[in-house]
Amino acid sequence: MKTGWIVFNGNVTHSKFTELVDWLSESGKEAGFHMVKVKNNELLATIENGKAVIKGKYEKEKPDFIIFWDKDIRLARHLEKMGFKLFNNALSIERCDDKSHTFYVLADHGISMPKTIHAPLIFKNSSISDHNHLETIMEELGFPMIIKENYGSFGAQVYMIQNKEEMIAKSTELIRLGIPFIYQQYIKSSHGKDIRLHVVGDQVVAAMLRKSEQDFRANVTNGGKMMPYNPTKEQIDLAVKCSQIIGTDFCGVDLLFGPEEEPIVCEINSNAHFKNIYDCTGVDVSKFMMSYIKEKLEEPLHD
């Protein structure tokens, strides 16, 4: 029996997160794996005698695979350096976790995305002494525009900006706090509406439509309603292509609706929560994840 670790953040104790770890563990057991739930702070990434090793509770154990259900990129890279197989791999998690990085990686692949401008680096606690670049951004994006912090979940770090004063105020606030961010085109045709597609391997295994009557963000956390959705071939192909470019084994791809209903990429989530889509559609994404992992582990090794 192959052993799999589920590595998760040891300091995140809310049931919203821990129930997914338990869910993955049960699905893994049903797939025939011996599953072990491991906190990231139980794996101390250590350089000893010039080698990458792990210290702590699990230092002598060697799982056959690791589901890396966290965003501790340094630990993920360390485990890969030691030769462990991670689902998802460290690079793909890093690309998804940083929204600026996501759009940079997707660029030049024929992917439809909102016009995105990376905020120039200004060091923490500094101020904007030259507003010329803001004038250019306003000319390029107009109002309203969207400001997104590079790191964030559930739409909480996404802001609609209505005018120059709001733009300067929010930019100044984020710079003072040392938070990197992007400026982005507002897609009016998708106000309060998007699609979440769960991709596993080269398949979309579940999809739902999210709509909000009270917020420009469709996230369920912000009051959006969810309903089953039958995606078009164009939407499916785009979601799978994004996953392949980013390098994920499984992910959640959020698509917006363009003026002609054409799909536009909003963001990609490497550790996409799957409870909502299960409640909405009855599709258990975790079972597809485990089947995918089993197939990958059975593939012959190549020199």
Disulfide bonds with the S-S distance in Angstrom:
none
